[in-house]
Amino acid sequence: LGPNDGLRSATTASEAAAGRGATRLDYTFRADSIALGPTFACSVSGGAVSCWGEDRASGVLGRVPAMSGAPPVSLPLAVALPGESVAELALGQDFVLARPRTGRVYCWGSNVEGTCAVGSIAADGTVPPATTAPRVIEFPPTFAMPARGVVAGREPACAVDSAQGVWCWGRNTLGQIGRAPSDAPAGRRFVRPVPVYLPL
């Protein structure tokens, strides 16, 4: 889809004659890009973000759900990123990354595995569970701002900095963060982005 192309669906005369519907539907929602998660979707249109789908308790739609087990949201909802024009989205299992043109990285949704890089790991291995409003991810001083790209897996996430360095955070039970996993809480998940060392 191009940035100015709408989605249009119309029943044909033969379909109408067969009794399969006679209503013409015109969809005027337009997007510059879209991203799909397992149970929800988000789009960028003119730098603004909208999301729809399963209204999970984690807040992947950028808001606090109305209630537990809230019905799906079938119409796009605007996600408030004050003063930021978004260039790129990445959707994980239960979280969203947004990279504005400023090169910062925002996250909202589940933080159970540290995917939004919020808070710190407690002694029992837990972290703050969710952030229902976009939060800026704080990168270490050695991260060369601005971020050039973001990607999300099921529970890990990564970003590329302006020096082409790769940084990852989140679930690391299988070494997804580029660090050896361990049974210790700090080895199973990383709440702060860490550099991935690539072979020369």
C-alpha positions as a printed Julia matrix, in Angstrom:
200×3 Matrix{Float64}:
   0.0     0.0    0.0
   1.22    3.44  -0.82
   0.93    6.3    1.66
  -2.09    7.75  -0.11
  -3.86    4.58  -1.09
  -7.1     3.7    0.67
  -8.44    0.21   1.03
 -11.62   -0.33  -0.95
 -13.9    -3.31  -1.19
 -17.11   -3.5   -3.19
 -19.42   -6.4   -3.83
 -19.88   -7.39  -7.45
 -23.24   -7.63  -9.15
 -22.97  -11.43  -9.22
 -22.28  -11.54  -5.48
 -25.24   -9.3   -4.8
 -27.44  -11.45  -7.01
 -26.29  -14.51  -5.11
 -27.4   -12.92  -1.86
 -23.89  -12.53  -0.46
 -24.3    -8.85   0.21
 -25.05   -5.63  -1.63
 -23.37   -3.07   0.62
 -20.45   -1.1   -0.73
 -17.75   -0.48   1.87
 -15.26    2.37   1.57
 -12.33    2.43   3.97
 -10.65    5.82   4.24
  -8.04    5.03   6.91
  -4.6     5.54   5.33
  -1.17    4.6    6.61
   2.44    5.14   5.62
   3.44    1.81   7.22
   1.93   -0.96   9.32
   3.24   -3.59  11.73
   1.57   -6.76  12.95
   1.81   -8.47  16.3
   0.25  -11.84  17.16
  -3.04  -10.33  18.41
  -2.85   -6.64  17.53
  -1.6    -4.23  14.87
  -0.25   -0.69  14.69
   0.31    1.85  11.95
   2.14    5.09  11.26
   0.35    7.82   9.34
   2.03   11.19   8.97
   4.25   10.34  11.93
   1.29    9.53  14.2
   0.77    6.03  15.65
  -2.52    4.14  15.92
  -3.11    0.61  17.26
  -6.01   -1.86  17.28
  -6.78   -5.48  18.09
  -6.77   -7.36  21.38
  -7.12   -4.9   24.26
  -4.66   -6.68  26.54
  -4.05   -5.76  30.17
  -0.45   -4.91  29.28
  -1.63   -1.83  27.4
  -0.25   -2.65  23.93
  -2.84   -0.3   22.46
  -1.24    2.57  24.37
  -3.94    2.88  27.01
  -5.21    1.17  30.14
  -7.82   -1.4   29.05
 -11.36   -0.67  30.19
 -11.56   -3.94  32.13
 -10.07   -7.39  32.37
 -11.05   -9.35  29.29
 -12.06   -6.19  27.42
 -13.47   -6.78  23.92
 -11.14   -6.33  20.93
 -10.74   -2.84  19.5
 -11.57   -3.0   15.8
 -10.99    0.68  14.99
  -7.51    2.29  15.21
  -6.81    4.17  18.44
  -4.31    7.03  18.5
  -1.27    6.48  20.73
   0.05    9.66  22.32
   3.75   10.3   21.73
   3.91   14.0   22.59
   5.84   16.06  20.08
   7.3    13.04  18.28
   6.93   12.06  14.62
   7.43    8.29  14.38
   9.51    6.8   11.58
   9.45    3.09  12.51
   7.47    0.56  14.54
   8.33   -2.93  15.79
   5.81   -5.2   17.53
   6.66   -8.02  19.91
   4.48  -10.59  21.6
   2.97   -8.07  23.99
   4.84   -4.79  23.52
   5.51   -2.06  20.94
   8.69   -0.17  20.04
   8.46    3.16  18.22
  11.44    5.04  16.79
  10.7     8.72  16.15
  12.69   10.76  13.65
  14.62   12.18  16.61
  16.24    8.74  16.99
  14.93    8.05  20.47
  13.11    4.77  21.16
   9.76    4.51  22.94
   8.14    1.37  24.32
   4.75    0.47  25.74
   3.05   -2.77  26.78
   4.4    -5.72  28.74
   7.66   -5.36  30.63
   7.57   -8.79  32.3
  10.77   -9.86  30.54
  12.29   -6.39  30.6
  11.14   -5.7   27.04
  10.37   -2.03  27.77
  13.59   -1.58  29.78
  11.63   -0.12  32.7
  12.65   -0.48  36.34
  15.17   -2.98  37.66
  15.31   -6.69  38.47
  14.2    -7.52  42.02
  15.89  -10.2   44.12
  13.2   -12.7   43.11
  13.8   -11.94  39.42
  10.65   -9.89  38.83
  10.48   -6.51  37.09
   7.7    -3.88  36.83
   5.08   -5.69  34.72
   3.76   -3.13  32.25
   3.8     0.43  31.01
   0.52    1.44  29.38
   1.84    4.77  28.07
   4.9     5.19  25.83
   8.14    5.5   27.79
  11.52    6.52  26.42
  14.1     3.73  26.65
  17.22    4.94  28.42
  20.31    3.68  26.61
  23.77    3.57  28.22
  26.1     6.52  27.47
  28.09    4.35  25.05
  25.02    3.93  22.81
  25.69    6.2   19.85
  22.52    8.24  19.48
  20.41    8.56  17.43
  19.0     5.06  17.02
  18.88    4.0   13.37
  16.55    1.01  13.65
  14.55   -1.19  16.04
  13.33   -4.78  15.91
  11.18   -6.86  18.26
  11.0   -10.6   18.78
   8.54  -12.49  20.93
  10.15  -11.16  24.12
  13.57   -9.7   23.28
  14.16   -6.39  21.5
  17.13   -4.82  19.74
  18.21   -1.45  18.36
  20.97   -0.31  16.02
  22.8     2.87  16.98
  24.31    5.49  14.67
  27.68    3.73  14.78
  25.98    0.51  13.56
  26.34   -1.06  16.99
  23.69   -3.64  17.97
  22.09   -3.41  21.42
  19.52   -5.85  22.84
  17.42   -6.31  25.97
  14.57   -8.46  27.3
  14.31  -12.25  27.55
  17.59  -14.14  27.32
  16.73  -17.74  28.25
  18.17  -18.95  24.94
  20.86  -16.33  24.53
  18.67  -14.02  22.43
  20.41  -10.97  23.89
  23.81  -12.18  22.78
  24.86  -13.11  26.32
  25.2   -16.55  27.87
  21.95  -17.45  29.68
  22.02  -18.65  33.27
  19.64  -19.61  36.05
  20.35  -16.34  37.84
  17.64  -13.67  37.38
  20.15  -11.33  35.76
  21.02  -13.99  33.2
  17.45  -14.83  32.2
  16.44  -11.28  31.31
  18.1    -7.94  30.71
  16.18   -4.82  31.71
  18.85   -2.52  30.28
  20.14   -2.59  26.69
  23.52   -4.28  26.36
  25.85   -4.37  23.34
  25.98   -7.48  21.18
  29.54   -8.4   20.26
  29.7    -9.45  16.62
  32.53  -11.6   15.23
  35.1    -9.71  13.19
